[in-house]
Amino acid sequence: LVSKIDNLIEFQLRIQKKSFASENEFIQALAFFERETKGLMLLDPSYQQVYKDRFFEISQSLKTKQARANQFKKDDQRARNKEIKETKVFNPKEKFIVEHKDWVNSAVFSPDSKYVLTASGDGKAKIYEVNTHTLLFSIPHIKWVNSASFSADGKYVVTASNDCVAKVYEVSTQKELFFLPHGNEVYSAIFSPDGKYILTASGDRTAKVYEVATQKALLSIPHGSTISSATFSLDSKFVVTASRDNTAKISEVSTQKELFSVQHDGWVKSAAFSPDSKFVVTASHDGTAKISEVATQKVLFSIPHEGMILSAAFSPDGKYVVTASADYTAKIYDVATQKELFNIPHGRYVNSAAFSANSKYVVTASNDKTAKVYEVSTQKELFFIQHASEVKGASFSPDSKYVVTASDDKTAKVTQLYQSLDGE
């Protein structure tokens, strides 16, 4: 009986959907259904309720199956859309230009890659939204702004200026929270990776570590001359300061003590830690970059150039070091082998060089009015960005999708490297 009822219900559902090959087949099926159901009810009127209960049960089961099938299709389409969106092709093109009234000293992206922050000789730092190309707000200073950077969570910005202060702004409210004073120009200011501290480097021969919560200076690092740059280790435990007194000092934040110093025969222009905080690289006007081990406080090896070295940085994966020099080249070294992999030639001084977050690419900024992007694995130039004047700096966005270049031509250019298959 159940089998017979199920067959009739199947016919009823097919009749309702008219899922037959021809009109004639549909008419025959309809006649068969009416004949069989009438005979079934004549056999026993109670079968009508059995039929209704079974029809409801089968209908609900079919609805559940169809809902699952529809959800599967939606999930599959979402996955396909995500794959299309995340599959990107290398297609460099200029996204937009940030304009200033004077040279642009630096330009960086926010940690989420949504904003770009520029520092200029016109006394302003500007925050632009990358997707809309619109100015969010400006941070004013009395004199030129040497650098500007975001906190690790992207909520705050700190600027360093020749007006002897570093200013801290909240991005969401666009308001100044406080400022940090020095006795002379402030050349750099950054947040610690854990967001607890701010490190400033000044022409007053000191670098200071401020506690964000209390705005008090916890540590003052003295040098015999101007401190051109200072930065934290990724674990926020150490700071390294680079000075015109020919030294770089490595200090521990918790103990507020100097651990050791790296000696050069010329101005130390910049210094940076490796991602694992085990090593520090110092770049000097004496034509060498030294890689020192923090634990042993010893220099492991040096990278030679035929001119001043203006900057040096580790790759995010810690495998490589890149140096930028006045000898018109940038060199990429393998840290493990201590060997040069390749060099990037320019027509004039190379002011800076930086790796992408995925360590696949390196970008160089030069006085020859170009920034070049190279692929590390192939050691080949992928493209270059042209400016009307010297390019002071260049950096990648954290998602490795964009490059921003800062130039003396009063602009910062945002270049999109990748385009997803859906056109974004």
Secondary structure, DSSP 8 states (H G I E B T S, - for coil): -HHHHHHHHHHHHHHHHT--SSHHHHHHHHHHHHHHHHHHHHH-TTHHHHHHHHHHHHHHHHHHHHHHHHHHHHHHHHHHHHHHHH-EEEEEEEEEEEE-SS-EEEEEE-TTSSEEEEEETTSEEEEEETTTTEEEEEEE-SS-EEEEEE-TTSSEEEEEETTSEEEEEETTTTEEEEEEE-SS-EEEEEE-TTSSEEEEEETTSEEEEEETTT--EEEEEE-SS-EEEEEE-TTSSEEEEEETTSEEEEEETTTTEEEEEEE-SS-EEEEEE-TTSSEEEEEETTSEEEEEETTTTEEEEEEE-SS-EEEEEE-TTSSEEEEEETTSEEEEEETTTTEEEEEEE-SS-EEEEEE-TTSSEEEEEETTSEEEEEETTTTEEEEEEE-SS-EEEEEE-TTSSEEEEEETTSEEEEEEEEEETT--
